[in-house]
Amino acid sequence: MKIMKKMGIAAVVAMSSAAVLAGGHAKVDRTGWPSSFTVGTASQGGTFFVYGAGWANLVADQLGVSGGGEVTGGPMQNMALVHTGDAAFGMTTMGPARESMDGLNPIAPGLKMTNACAMFPMYQTPFSITALASSGIKSVSDIPAGAKIGFGPAGSSSDTYFPRMLETLGVKFDRRNGGWTDLGGQLQDGLLDVIAFAAGVPIPAVSQLEVQTKVNIIEFTEAEQKKILETYPVSGFNIAETTYTTLTKPARSVSMWNFAIANCDLPESFVYEATKVVMSDNERMVKIHRAARSTTVDNWDKNNFMPWHPGAAKWFNENGASIPASLIHSK
């Protein structure tokens, strides 16, 4: 695996002495640590990118290891990158994670991506729809047949599930893909009728649109929400009215949980320390993105199928979680 190739220099340094963490932290054994790392995020303009680049930089700074976020196609591609070791860390949504582990990832059909381990819970991804106010689209039923809808990067959570959801609700559309920032520009220019977002809120691209023009943030009706909940691996969710200036009341939606993931072959001590950096100071994470308010220990149980990396599981179990041994990766 490519990630293992990066461990050589760090291993030599660690063997000579236990390195001291950046910022005067306690000494830890850095045997086998990579000399650098990347965190697979998603397209610019989406929450994954902001959140992922933020915690990548935080970990790099606190641990004194070169690292940063990497623009990717989102959850499906991140599962592939972390599984193969082309990225040390990544972020995924639990639906695409399950499909990837079952060999249903469209990037590599038939390959069961079981070498990506759970690291920590991030936040829920609400599914939301945005249109220009000038379009007159105020509800799902208002979306005209053949509407040009942007679903985000190919293979993303939005692109994987939102088209299916809208088809279930009887919407007939022309499917478009692209980064969130690019799609936001296309919506504003009249090249798209709707953008169907699946991203932690507030979504940077939507916030930017609100500054530049008037938009409608479209909620599901109770009946539409019920139909989606019965059909897909999602839960009910309300987008708070304080999320966007456009909203005057909570917007009814559905959501899916996101988790950070780590290559299962990474050293236990490295993943333990990286997890500690992210999880030990939630206020610091919230400053990166408000969605991190859900990046808390008590949400460890939102993952009930993906094996945890031993280093991450160790930190969580030391801090109030009860991750069973059966759900911890072992070689």
N, C-alpha and C positions, 0 to 999 in steps of 0.2 A: 504494500500500500504506500502511496506517495507520502502520506503523513509520517510514516515511519522513517522515510529518508531524511526528514528534517530534524530528527532527534539526535543525530550523531554528535554534533558539536556540544549541544546542551548536556548530553550524557557524560562526555569527557570532563566538562567543567564540574558537573555534579559529583563525579566520582572522586575528585580531588578534595572537595570539602562541601559541607552543606551550605548552600548559598543563602544570603540574607535577603528577605523580601524587600522590595522598594519601599521607601518611606519609613524605614526603621522597624518593620514588623518582625515578629519572632522568626527564628531560623526554621527552615523546612528543608527536607530532603528533596532536591530537584533531580534526582536520578531519572534519566529518560525523558525529561521535559523537552518539548520541541523548541527550536530556536526562534520560531515565529508561528503565528497562527492566523487564520481568517475565520470570520463568521459569515456564513451564507445568509443573506437577507432577502431582498426582493428588488423591485424597481424603485427608482427615486420618485418621491412624491407620495409613497405609501408609508403606513405605520411600521411595517417590518424594517424598512430601510432606516428610518429615524431611530427606532428602538434598538435595532441590531447594531448599527454603527456606534450608538451611544454606549451600550454595554461592552462592546468590543474594545473601545478606547479606554473605558474605565478599568477593565481587567488588565489591559496592556500597561496602563499607567501604574496600577497598584502592584502588579506582580513583576514589573520590569522586564516584560517579554514583548517583543515587537508583534503587533497585531492590529487588525482593523476589520471593518465590515466590507463585504464584497457584494456588488450588485449581481443579482441572480434572477431567475425566472420565478422564484418563490418556493413554496412548501415542497412540491414534487421534486424540483431540481435540487433543493437543499437536502432532501432525504438521500438522493443519489450521490451528491457530493460528499456528504458525511459518511455514508455507508462505504464508499470506495476509499475514503481518506484524503480526497482532494481538498476537503475543508475539514478543519478540526472540529468546528462547531457550526451550528446552523439553527434555523428556526422553522417550525412546521406547524401545521394545523392538524388536529387529531384525525380528521377524516382522511386526508391524503396520507397521513402516517400509516393508518390501518391498511389502506389500499397498497401502499408501497411494501409493507411487510408481507402482504399476501401475494406479492408478485404482479400487482395490477398497475404499477406506475408506468404511464405511457412512454417515459424516457427509455426504459429498459423492460419491456413486457416479458413476464416470466421470471425475472430476477427477484427473489425475495430479499428485500433490503433489511436484513436483521442485524447489521453491524452498526446501526445508529441507535444510540441509547438516550433515554430521557435524562434531562439535566435539571431543569426547573420549570415550574408553571409560569407563563407570561401573563396572558390576559385572554378575555373572550373576544372573538372576532364577530361583530355584528354584520349582518348582510343588509345593506341599505341602497336605496335607489335615489339618484339625483338627476334632475332635469332643469333646464333653464325655465324660469318663470314665464318667459315669453312664449314657451312652447304650448302652454295650456295643459300640460300633463301634470295632474295633481294626484293621480291614483294609478294603481297597476292596470285597472280596467281602461284607463285613458290612453295607455300605450298603443299606438296604432299598429295594425298588421304591417310587417315589413320594416318596423322601426330599426334604425341602426343603433345597436347597443354595444357599448364598450365593456368588456368583461375582465379587463386587466391583462397581465402577462399570460401567455399560453402556459398551461400547467399549474397556474396558481390556484389557491383555494376558490377564489371567485370564479375563475374560468372553469374549474372542475364542477362546482356545485350550482352556481347561480343560473346557468343556462337550463339545467335540469329543473330547478325550482320554478323558473318562469314558464317553461313548457308545461309543467304540472298545473300551473295556474291559467293555462290556455293562451299564453302570449306567443305570437309568431313574430320572429325577428331576424334581422341580418346581423350575424355575429362578427364582432371586431375585437382585436387584441392589441395590446400595447402597454407601455408603462403608464402609471396613474397620472403623472404630470402631463405627458403627451396627450392622453385621452381627455384630460381636463381642458387642454388647449383646443382640441378638436370639438368638444362640446360647445365651448364659448364661440368658436368660429362657425358653428352650425353644421359641422361635418358629422356629428353624432346627434341622436335624439335623446339618448339616455346613457348614463353610466351606472352599471350595477357593481357597487363596491362591496368587497369583503375585506375589511381591514379594521384594526383597532381604532377607536374614535378618541379624539377628533382626527379625521383623515386630513393630512396636510393639504392635499389637492382640493378638497371641498372647502376648507377654510380659506384657501387662496381664491377660489371662485367667488365666495361670499364677498370678498373685498372688492372684486372687480365687476361683479354683476349680480343680478337677483336670481336666486335659484329656488327650486322646490325640492325639499327632502321628503320623499314619498314613503309613507308607512304602509304596512300590510293591514288589511282589515282583520277583524277577529277570525272570520271564516278562512281567509287566506293563510293566516298564521297557523291555524289549527290543521289545515291540509298539509302544510309544509312540515309541521312537527310530527305528523303521523307518517310521513314518507321518508324523511332524511334524519341523519344523526346530529340533530341540532337541538337547542333548548330555547325557550322563550326569553326575550330580552327587550328592554325598553331603552332607547337612546334618550338620555336625559336632556331636558330642554335647555340646560346650560351648556350643552356640548357645542351648539352652533347658534349664531345670532339669528339665523333664519327660523329656528324652532320657537314656538310659543307654548308648547306642551310636549310631554314625552312622546316619542315616535315608536310605535309598535314594530318589533323586528324579531329576528331569530339570531342565534349566535352559535359559534363553535369554538372550543378551547384551543389555544396555541401553547406549545411547549418548546423550550430551547432543547437542542439535542447535541450530543457529543459523540465523536467516533469512539466506539466501545474499546478500541485498543489503546487509547490515551492513558498515560500513567494515572493511577488513582489519586496520587497527591496533587497532581496538576489540576484535575477536574475538581477535587475537593476545594482547593484554594480559589479557583475561578468561581465556583458556586458560592463560596463564602463571600467573595467580593460583591457579587450581585445581590445576594439574599440578606446580608447582614445590615443593610442600610436602605430601607425602602424609600425614605425621603430623597435620597440621592438618585434613585432610579426614577422616581416620579418627576424629578427635574429634567430628566432626559425625555420622558413622554408620560402624559397623564394616565395612559392605559396601564402603566406599571403599578397603579394602585392595587391591582389584583395579583401582583408578583409577590405573593406572601406564602409563608410556610403552610398555612391551613388549606391551601389549594392543591397540595401535593396529590390528593386523592382524585383529582380530575383526570388523571391517567390511570387506567385500570388494565392496560394490555401491553404497553411498550416497556421492556425491561429497562430498569434504571442503571445508569453507570454507577459502579461501586463507589467511586469518589463522591458523587452527588448524593447517593443514598446515605452514605456515612454522615455527611453534613446534615442532611434533613433529619435523620433519626436521632442525631445528637441535639436537635433543636425542636423537638416536639412532634415530629412525624412518626408514623408507624408503618413504614414500607416493609412488607413481608419479604422474607428471604427468597420466596418463589418469584418475586417480581424484580429481583436484582440480577443483573447480567453476571454470568460466570463463564469462564473459558473451558 
